[in-house]
Amino acid sequence: MPLDPAADIVITGFGHVPKFAQGVVRDLRLRWALEEIGRPYRVELLDAMAPKPDDYCQWQPFGQVPAFDDGKVRMFESGAILLYLGEQDERLLPRDEALRWQAVTWLIAALNSVEPSLMQIVSLDVFQAREPWAKEARPGAVGFARSRLSCLADALGDREWLAGPFTIADIMMVTVLRHLRHTDIIAGFPGLAAYQARGEARPAFQQALADQMSGFAVPAD
Amino acid sequence: MPLDPAADIVITGFGHVPKFAQGVVRDLRLRWALEEIGRPYRVELLDAMAPKPDDYCQWQPFGQVPAFDDGKVRMFESGAILLYLGEQDERLLPRDEALRWQAVTWLIAALNSVEPSLMQIVSLDVFQAREPWAKEARPGAVGFARSRLSCLADALGDREWLAGPFTIADIMMVTVLRHLRHTDIIAGFPGLAAYQARGEARPAFQQALADQMSGFAVPAD
């Protein structure tokens, strides 16, 4: 049971977020990775809607979550922290050089070639939903996201995971695909939908999600 | 002189791009890193505007540049390739654990917390410039980018580089900031403008930029 109030590893998360964000806040990525390898961690919950404590900016300069501290290094950015954890456990990042760099490649692709195009849709649908132009901007954003997802689906093909064995690249990509759960866009790519479902079916993911959801002070709004 | 037609390392770039993209195509990041450590490389130039060769998708699934091959690993995503090169040379990525993970953190921050907000402005100003709603969407996009740049400026403070010594994080962040060179937004953050200028003043950057520019078949359009 990795959640442990006495753990050396501390990560930050949010104690309350609007319903659309529940289950996709990025500390989920770290919780999932830590569950996969059975490493204990504790969580410091912040209020997503309130100003952050003054000194939080020195830990996470953008005021986001997660931040990470294990007593040895103090980091932010879920992608960087997954690389750090991966280097310590081959169940997250293979030792074989070719496989390892494939996994790093796909982790970065998830962060830079896939996530921004999906977040654009989230922005239009959630944060900018009341802007008069959001509706007009949406078809272009969906078209661009679909073109990226199509490339991803082709690259994945009928493989189980992106880099051979299950790795941090899959933790990143599956949580990125989850951003579109309010749409039917991923369903349009059956191979990706099945891949996402495979990731979400892992016991470590289920435990991580349950623990994240249980942290939200107010269930929904 | 790292450009060498007999080099083991091959990267891909574009043989022609529209003027707005000249000097910011992402193979610049690899050229800069390779110049910093004096490692020879050669370039395969693709046509940005034409369909990519059929087999390019197996190397770079999104049809972008750069892709990388050194005879040992075959990768894509400039961020992943910088991590790979960094691991091989401490002039790009320090061996000290704390410094090293600070550099990885900032490389990922550049890719995921800064670049998407800046690319949103590039999209509106270039790719979507003729859309009737682009003008209405711009103030919000600029506001969001400024909030991220403000956090970055505060975090950098008066330090020379992001993670102590010059690292791959600076190669990434400086090339990310260059996306806004058609605006005066970075100039609004004098510390960031000076940081970008410091990076661009490095001889390795100047050589990399000159080599990239000399590859463009048509000087401007």
Interface residues (C-beta under 8 A of the other chain):
Chain A: C57 P61 F62 G63 Q64 K72 V73 M75 F76 E77 G79 A80 L83 Y84 E97 A98 W101 Q102 V104 T105 L107 I108 A109 L111 N112 S113 E115 P116 M119 Q120 Q128 E131 P132 W133 E136 A137 G140 R148 C151 L152 D154 A155
Chain B: C57 P61 F62 G63 Q64 K72 V73 M75 F76 E77 G79 A80 L83 Y84 E97 A98 W101 Q102 V104 T105 L107 I108 A109 L111 N112 S113 E115 P116 M119 Q120 Q128 E131 P132 W133 E136 A137 G140 R148 C151 L152 D154 A155
